[in-house]
Amino acid sequence: MNTKDIRDTFLGYFVSNGHRLVPSSSLIPQNDPTLLFTNAGMVQFKKIFTGEEKADYTRACTSQKCVRAGGKHNDLENVGYTARHHTFFEMLGNFSFGDYFKKDAIRFAWELLTGQFKLPPGRLWITVFNDDDEAYKIWQNDIKVPSSHIVRMGEKDNFWSMRDTGPCGPCSEIIFDQGETVPCDNPEDGIGSDCDRYLEIWNLVFMQYNKQQDSTLVPLPKPSIDTGMGLERISAVLSGVTSNYDIDIFKSIIAALSDILHIRYDRDKLTGTALRVIADHIRAAVFLINDGVFPSNEQRGYVLRRIIRRALRYAFMVGMREPVLYTSASPIVKLYSDTYTELNAHENIIGSTIKDEETKFLMTLERGLSFIDEHLHTLPSSG
């Protein structure tokens, strides 16, 4: 299955189970001053969860565009150096607004992963909140996951809150064991550690409380469900690779960039890191510009400028000396245009915006290098 097939299978499964297919919202959160960017699938449903708005459906599913490159969720400096970090990604999610709760949410997730996606049950582990006996028993008694593969964890890992007050609840994570080919630094590391062998692929949030100012948890009259699974992450698992950068989408983008920059992708050398950074960042820039964010020195525009210029810095490190990265916007648009059709209409403005930033960046570099050359002879000699 390629990435598009996986996205379509996920959404199709939930539509067949009575969910409304809701299009991804913009990367610019609407009427939400608390967020710089949309960073999770539940963002467009926040007011439905809090009861401030009503919808004409009680079940929904989405593939939500997300950016985590500013504010609390900022993965920018990790991109290119790890297998999972991205500035832009898609989050698959299913939601229940006072309709089904833990039992069905767990059943849906298990059926999709082991039935539709054919993941081996023996390689799946489950975490539940320490006090959530209900979820534990559903996994053990209804789904038949052995107790040896269910791990109770604390509030830090398995209790989700929208903010300091408001809707919140325990969560249950589904972990995929990537096997001994992905060893842990410490042989004793297991579920809940930073070991890449045990990869969280899906988080099921059970919103069942309303947290008060004094931290008291009051049961919600209509408990709800909010889940999130990174599309790139599950694509890597289903493709049998241990890095998101080895899935079909990124392989295509990296191949295009390799041709544009006239360098070969070498995973463990500078060219590998550079191509991963550039592939991620230009993809993020394409989607941000598509949603109306333009480079500037303030807020969202400043984050976009940082993303583009970090990509340009790595391109410069591998030999780029003229504006060329903007030409990679077209291959990215082509990859995603079936799903996000609006990209086609914005392709020219996306390319010209990236080219303009490239031109400015290279002029700045040229001035800086000229200044250094001009003043280098004024430095005292070391001898």
C-alpha positions in Angstrom: 0.0 0.0 0.0 1.3 3.5 -0.8 0.6 6.5 1.3 -2.5 7.5 -0.6 -3.9 4.0 -0.3 -3.4 4.0 3.4 -5.1 7.4 3.8 -8.0 6.2 1.7 -8.3 2.9 3.5 -8.4 4.6 6.9 -11.0 7.2 5.9 -13.0 4.6 3.9 -13.1 2.2 6.9 -14.6 4.9 9.2 -17.0 6.2 6.6 -18.3 2.6 6.3 -18.8 2.7 10.1 -21.0 5.7 10.1 -18.5 8.5 10.3 -18.8 11.8 8.4 -15.7 12.4 6.2 -14.7 16.0 7.2 -12.1 17.7 5.0 -8.9 18.9 6.6 -9.1 22.4 8.0 -6.5 25.1 7.2 -3.1 25.1 8.8 -4.2 28.5 10.1 -6.6 27.8 13.0 -9.9 29.6 12.7 -11.0 31.8 15.6 -8.4 30.2 17.9 -5.8 32.7 19.1 -4.2 30.1 21.4 -2.5 28.3 18.5 0.0 29.4 15.9 -0.7 26.5 13.6 -3.2 23.6 13.4 -1.1 20.9 15.2 -3.6 18.0 15.7 -6.7 16.5 14.2 -9.0 17.7 17.0 -8.3 21.4 16.6 -11.1 22.0 14.2 -13.5 20.2 16.6 -12.5 22.0 19.8 -15.7 24.0 20.1 -17.8 20.8 19.5 -16.0 19.0 22.2 -16.5 21.9 24.7 -20.2 22.3 23.7 -19.8 25.8 22.3 -20.9 24.6 18.8 -23.2 21.9 17.5 -22.6 19.7 14.5 -25.2 17.8 12.4 -23.1 14.6 12.9 -21.9 12.7 16.0 -19.1 10.8 14.3 -16.3 12.2 12.1 -13.0 11.1 10.5 -10.3 13.3 8.9 -6.8 13.4 7.5 -5.7 16.7 9.0 -2.8 18.8 7.8 -0.6 19.7 10.7 2.5 21.8 11.4 4.7 21.6 14.5 7.3 24.2 14.1 6.5 26.9 16.5 5.2 27.5 20.1 4.8 24.5 22.4 5.1 21.9 19.7 8.3 22.7 17.8 10.2 19.9 16.1 12.1 22.1 13.7 15.7 21.4 14.8 15.2 17.6 15.0 14.1 17.3 11.4 16.6 15.5 9.3 18.4 13.8 12.2 15.6 11.5 13.4 13.4 9.0 11.6 10.1 10.6 12.7 10.3 14.3 13.2 8.6 16.6 10.6 7.5 20.2 10.4 4.4 19.2 8.3 2.6 15.9 8.6 -0.9 14.5 8.2 -2.8 13.2 11.2 -5.4 10.5 10.7 -8.2 10.6 13.2 -11.7 9.4 14.1 -14.0 11.3 16.5 -17.1 10.7 18.5 -19.1 13.6 19.9 -21.1 12.0 22.7 -21.8 8.9 20.5 -19.6 5.8 21.0 -17.0 5.6 23.7 -14.1 3.3 24.8 -15.4 -0.1 23.7 -16.1 0.9 20.1 -13.1 3.2 19.8 -10.8 0.3 20.8 -12.7 -2.1 18.5 -12.4 0.2 15.5 -8.7 0.7 16.0 -8.0 -3.0 16.4 -10.1 -4.1 13.5 -8.5 -1.5 11.2 -4.9 -2.3 12.2 -5.2 -6.1 12.2 -8.0 -6.6 9.7 -7.6 -3.9 7.0 -3.9 -3.3 7.5 -3.0 -6.9 8.4 -0.5 -6.0 11.2 0.4 -9.0 13.3 -1.4 -8.8 16.6 1.7 -10.2 18.4 3.7 -7.2 17.5 1.2 -4.7 19.0 1.4 -3.5 22.5 -1.1 -1.4 24.4 -0.7 1.3 27.1 -3.5 2.5 29.4 -3.7 5.1 32.1 -2.9 3.6 35.6 -6.4 4.0 36.9 -8.3 3.1 33.7 -9.5 -0.4 34.6 -12.3 -0.1 32.1 -10.0 0.3 29.1 -7.7 -2.4 30.4 -10.5 -4.9 30.7 -11.8 -4.0 27.2 -8.3 -4.7 25.7 -7.9 -7.9 27.7 -11.4 -9.4 27.7 -13.0 -8.1 24.5 -10.0 -7.7 22.1 -8.1 -10.7 23.7 -4.8 -8.8 24.0 -2.7 -10.8 26.5 -2.0 -9.0 29.8 1.7 -9.3 29.1 1.2 -6.8 26.2 -0.9 -4.2 28.1 1.1 -1.7 30.2 -0.3 0.7 32.7 1.3 4.2 32.6 1.1 7.5 34.5 -0.5 10.8 33.8 2.5 12.2 31.9 2.1 9.6 29.2 -1.5 8.5 29.3 -3.7 11.4 30.4 -4.7 14.1 27.9 -5.9 17.6 28.6 -7.0 20.3 26.1 -5.6 22.9 28.5 -5.3 23.5 32.3 -9.1 23.3 32.5 -11.8 21.8 30.3 -12.4 18.5 28.6 -9.8 15.8 29.4 -9.4 12.1 30.0 -7.2 9.0 30.0 -5.8 7.7 26.7 -4.6 4.4 25.3 -1.7 4.2 23.0 -1.1 1.4 20.4 2.6 0.5 20.1 4.2 -1.4 17.2 7.3 -3.5 18.0 9.7 -2.9 15.1 11.8 -5.9 16.1 15.3 -6.6 17.0 16.7 -4.8 13.9 15.9 -1.6 15.8 17.9 -2.2 19.0 17.5 -0.1 22.1 20.5 1.7 23.5 19.7 0.1 26.9 18.7 -3.6 26.6 16.3 -3.0 29.5 14.4 -0.2 27.7 10.8 -1.2 26.8 7.4 0.3 26.4 7.4 4.0 27.5 11.1 4.5 26.9 12.7 6.5 24.1 13.7 3.3 22.3 12.7 3.4 18.6 12.0 -0.3 18.6 8.6 0.4 20.3 6.9 2.9 18.1 3.6 4.6 19.1 1.4 4.5 16.1 -2.1 5.5 17.4 -3.3 7.4 20.4 -7.0 6.9 21.5 -8.1 9.7 23.9 -11.1 9.1 26.0 -12.6 12.5 26.9 -14.7 11.8 29.9 -14.0 14.6 32.4 -14.2 18.3 32.7 -11.2 19.6 34.7 -12.1 22.5 37.1 -9.9 25.4 38.3 -9.1 23.4 41.4 -8.1 20.4 39.3 -11.2 18.5 40.3 -12.4 16.1 37.5 -16.1 16.2 36.9 -17.6 13.5 34.6 -18.8 14.8 31.3 -22.5 14.1 30.5 -21.5 12.9 27.0 -18.0 11.4 27.0 -16.3 11.7 23.6 -13.5 10.2 21.5 -10.5 11.9 19.9 -7.8 9.8 18.2 -4.7 10.6 16.2 -2.4 8.5 14.1 0.4 10.0 12.0 0.0 9.1 8.3 3.7 9.1 7.6 4.4 6.9 10.6 1.8 4.2 9.8 2.9 4.3 6.2 6.5 3.5 7.3 5.2 0.6 9.4 3.1 -0.8 6.6 5.9 -0.3 4.1 8.3 -2.3 6.3 10.7 0.5 6.8 12.0 2.1 10.0 12.3 5.7 8.8 9.4 7.9 7.5 11.9 9.2 4.9 11.8 5.8 3.2 8.1 5.9 2.4 6.9 6.5 -1.1 6.1 10.2 -0.7 9.5 11.1 0.7 11.4 8.9 -1.7 9.8 10.7 -4.6 10.5 14.2 -3.1 14.1 13.2 -2.3 14.7 11.8 -5.8 13.4 15.1 -7.3 15.7 17.1 -5.1 18.7 14.8 -5.8 18.3 15.6 -9.5 17.8 19.4 -8.9 20.9 19.7 -6.6 23.0 17.1 -8.5 23.8 15.1 -5.4 23.3 11.5 -4.4 21.3 10.6 -1.4 23.6 9.0 1.1 21.7 8.2 4.3 24.6 8.5 6.8 26.4 11.5 5.3 25.8 15.2 5.0 24.0 14.7 1.7 21.5 12.4 3.4 20.8 14.8 6.2 20.5 17.7 3.8 18.1 16.0 1.5 15.9 14.9 4.4 15.8 18.5 5.8 15.1 20.0 2.4 12.4 17.5 1.5 10.6 18.0 4.8 10.9 21.8 4.8 9.9 22.5 1.2 6.9 20.2 1.6 5.9 22.2 4.7 6.4 25.5 2.8 4.2 24.3 -0.1 1.3 23.6 2.3 1.8 26.7 4.4 1.9 29.0 1.4 -1.1 27.1 -0.1 -3.1 28.0 3.1 -2.2 31.7 2.9 1.0 32.0 5.0 3.8 34.0 3.4 7.3 34.7 4.6 7.6 37.7 7.0 9.3 38.7 10.2 6.2 38.2 12.4 4.4 35.1 13.8 3.4 32.5 11.2 5.3 34.3 8.4 8.5 34.3 10.5 8.2 30.5 11.2 7.7 29.9 7.4 10.8 32.0 6.7 12.8 30.0 9.2 11.6 26.8 7.6 12.6 27.9 4.1 15.9 29.4 5.1 16.9 26.3 7.1 16.3 24.3 3.9 18.3 26.8 1.9 21.2 26.6 4.4 21.4 22.9 4.0 21.2 23.3 0.2 24.1 25.8 0.3 26.1 23.3 2.4 25.9 20.7 -0.4 26.8 23.2 -3.2 23.7 25.2 -4.2 24.7 28.7 -5.4 21.6 29.8 -7.3 17.8 29.6 -6.8 16.7 26.1 -7.7 14.7 24.7 -4.8 11.6 26.4 -5.9 11.4 24.0 -8.8 10.7 21.1 -6.4 7.4 22.7 -5.5 5.8 21.3 -8.7 6.7 17.6 -8.0 5.3 18.0 -4.5 2.1 19.6 -5.8 1.7 16.7 -8.2 2.2 14.1 -5.4 -0.7 15.6 -3.3 -3.0 17.2 -5.9 -5.4 14.3 -6.0 -6.1 14.7 -2.3 -5.6 18.5 -1.9 -6.9 19.7 -5.2 -6.5 23.4 -4.3 -2.7 23.0 -4.6 -3.1 23.0 -8.4 -4.5 26.6 -8.4 -1.8 27.8 -6.1 1.2 26.1 -7.7 2.6 29.3 -9.4 2.4 31.5 -6.3 4.0 28.7 -4.2 6.9 28.4 -6.6 7.5 32.2 -6.9 7.3 32.7 -3.1 10.0 30.1 -2.5 12.1 31.5 -5.3 11.9 35.0 -3.9 13.1 33.7 -0.5 15.9 31.8 -2.2 17.1 34.9 -4.0 17.0 37.1 -0.9 18.9 34.4 1.1 21.6 33.9 -1.5 22.1 37.7 -1.7 22.5 37.9 2.0 25.0 35.0 2.0 27.0 36.7 -0.8 27.2 40.0 1.1 28.2 38.2 4.2 30.9 36.2 2.5 32.2 39.3 0.7 32.4 41.1 4.0 34.4 38.2 5.5 36.8 38.1 2.6 37.2 41.9 2.7 38.2 42.0 6.4 40.0 38.7 6.7 43.4 40.3 6.0 42.9 42.8 8.9 43.0 40.0 11.4 46.3 39.6 13.4 48.4 36.7 12.3 48.7 33.8 14.7 52.5 33.7 14.4 
